[in-house]
Amino acid sequence: MSPSGKNPDNVMQIGQILLQKNWISSEQLEETIKLQTSQNNRLGELLLQKGLIANSQLESALKEQYWRKNGFWVID
């Protein structure tokens, strides 16, 4: 995230990556985002706590997000 707290447009958010991989549904993402607004947790942490994703899935999605952010992701 940028210092302003907003995600730059070119960085794919973790929820988008998990959706793209079909590891969560859009309903699960929406429900968890609502929960996130009332708590001080990251989305991935909440999805893990709810048992919606495995730790290995979160790690994979975070790696993809990192590589996309740094301009090295070329396969979609």
C-alpha positions as a printed Julia matrix, in Angstrom:
76×3 Matrix{Float64}:
   0.0     0.0     0.0
   1.04    3.52   -0.57
   1.65    5.94    2.32
  -1.84    7.35    1.8
  -3.29    3.93    2.69
  -4.73    3.41   -0.77
  -3.75    0.57   -3.06
  -2.18    1.68   -6.36
  -4.34    0.72   -9.34
  -1.68   -1.57  -10.78
  -1.45   -3.78   -7.68
  -3.85   -6.7    -7.64
  -5.49   -7.05   -4.22
  -5.2   -10.33   -2.38
  -8.95  -10.95   -2.6
  -8.86  -10.57   -6.38
  -6.05  -13.11   -6.63
  -7.89  -15.63   -4.45
 -11.05  -15.14   -6.52
  -9.15  -15.57   -9.77
  -7.75  -18.88   -8.52
 -11.27  -19.97   -7.47
 -10.08  -20.52   -3.9
 -12.89  -18.36   -2.49
 -16.24  -17.2    -3.8
 -17.27  -13.6    -4.28
 -19.79  -14.08   -1.45
 -17.06  -15.29    0.9
 -14.88  -12.34   -0.07
 -17.67   -9.81    0.48
 -18.58  -11.32    3.85
 -14.96  -11.29    5.0
 -14.42   -7.7     3.82
 -17.43   -6.65    5.91
 -15.91   -8.42    8.9
 -12.57   -6.77    8.18
 -14.08   -3.29    8.47
 -15.1    -4.02   12.05
 -11.8    -5.63   13.04
  -8.17   -4.67   12.75
  -7.06   -7.77   10.82
  -5.77   -8.34    7.33
  -8.04  -10.04    4.85
  -5.81  -13.09    4.51
  -5.69  -13.56    8.28
  -9.48  -13.47    8.51
  -9.88  -15.95    5.65
  -7.46  -18.3     7.44
  -9.3   -17.91   10.76
 -12.61  -18.72    9.06
 -11.08  -21.82    7.45
 -11.85  -20.59    3.94
  -8.27  -20.92    2.69
  -5.17  -22.87    3.69
  -1.94  -21.24    4.75
  -0.27  -22.51    1.56
  -2.95  -20.78   -0.55
  -2.41  -17.49    1.26
   1.36  -17.79    0.82
   0.94  -18.47   -2.9
  -1.42  -15.51   -3.33
   0.89  -13.18   -1.4
   3.85  -14.25   -3.54
   1.83  -13.57   -6.68
   0.82  -10.17   -5.35
   4.46   -9.35   -4.6
   5.63  -10.37   -8.07
   2.8    -8.46   -9.76
   3.59   -5.36   -7.71
   7.22   -5.51   -8.76
   6.4    -6.01  -12.43
   7.64   -9.58  -12.77
   4.3   -11.39  -13.2
   3.7   -12.16  -16.87
   1.39  -15.21  -16.77
  -2.29  -14.82  -15.96
